[in-house]
Amino acid sequence: MNALFWLLNELISLYKWAVILAAVYSMLASFGVLDTRNRIVWTIGDFLYRITEPALRPIRNMLPNFGGIDISPVILIVLLQALQILLGEIWVRAAGAMYF
């Protein structure tokens, strides 16, 4: 059971890093720092877009228009952090129930 909670926690942490990297990539690409015509850069951006967009799109649809400022990655990271806290609480309760 501990391995399952550890795995879920690590997957959530990796996904948070993917969201952060996608946001940084998006900013660097929009400011012209990254050349998205480069195949490797485009592949990395496409990968980050494909794994983060399914979670970011519903958040973007619920938010009002802020005029070009996208705060959906921040909201998603906060939600993922809350999920990790909830998962930790469940793990503590499950571990405590095993010993009683």
C-alpha positions in Angstrom: 0.0 0.0 0.0 2.9 2.3 0.8 4.3 1.8 -2.7 1.0 2.8 -4.3 0.8 6.1 -2.3 4.5 6.8 -3.1 4.0 6.2 -6.8 0.9 8.4 -6.9 2.7 11.2 -5.0 5.7 11.0 -7.4 3.5 11.0 -10.5 1.7 14.1 -9.2 5.1 15.8 -8.5 6.3 15.0 -12.0 3.1 16.4 -13.5 3.6 19.6 -11.5 7.1 19.9 -13.0 5.6 19.3 -16.5 3.1 22.1 -16.0 5.9 24.4 -14.9 8.1 23.5 -17.8 5.2 24.0 -20.2 4.5 27.4 -18.8 8.2 28.4 -19.1 8.4 26.9 -22.6 5.3 28.9 -23.7 6.8 32.2 -22.3 10.2 31.6 -24.0 8.6 30.7 -27.3 6.3 33.7 -27.3 9.1 36.1 -26.6 11.2 34.5 -29.4 13.9 33.1 -27.1 13.3 29.6 -28.4 13.2 28.8 -32.1 10.2 26.6 -32.5 11.2 25.8 -36.1 14.0 23.7 -34.6 12.8 20.1 -34.6 14.0 19.2 -31.1 12.5 22.3 -29.6 9.3 21.8 -31.4 9.1 18.1 -30.2 9.7 19.1 -26.6 7.0 21.8 -26.8 4.6 19.4 -28.5 5.1 16.8 -25.8 4.6 19.3 -23.0 1.5 20.7 -24.7 0.0 17.2 -25.2 0.4 16.1 -21.6 -0.6 19.4 -19.9 -3.4 20.7 -22.2 -6.1 18.2 -21.2 -5.8 19.4 -17.6 -5.4 23.1 -18.5 -8.2 23.4 -21.0 -11.1 23.0 -18.6 -9.5 25.5 -16.2 -9.1 28.0 -19.0 -12.7 27.6 -20.1 -13.9 28.4 -16.5 -11.7 31.5 -16.1 -12.7 35.0 -17.4 -10.5 36.6 -20.0 -7.6 38.4 -18.4 -6.3 39.9 -21.6 -3.5 37.6 -22.6 -2.4 36.6 -19.0 -2.9 32.8 -18.5 -3.1 31.9 -14.8 -4.4 28.4 -15.4 -1.0 26.7 -14.8 -0.9 28.4 -11.3 -4.4 27.1 -10.5 -3.5 23.6 -11.7 -0.4 23.5 -9.6 -2.4 24.6 -6.5 -5.0 21.9 -7.3 -2.2 19.3 -7.7 -0.6 20.4 -4.4 -4.0 20.1 -2.7 -4.3 16.6 -4.1 -0.9 15.7 -2.7 -1.9 16.9 0.7 -5.2 15.0 0.5 -3.3 11.9 -0.6 -0.9 12.3 2.3 -3.8 12.6 4.8 -5.4 9.4 3.4 -2.0 7.6 3.6 -1.5 8.6 7.2 -5.0 7.4 8.1 -4.5 4.2 6.2 -1.1 3.6 7.8 -2.6 4.3 11.2 -5.4 1.9 10.6 -3.0 -0.9 9.8 -1.4 -0.8 13.2 -4.6 -0.7 15.3 
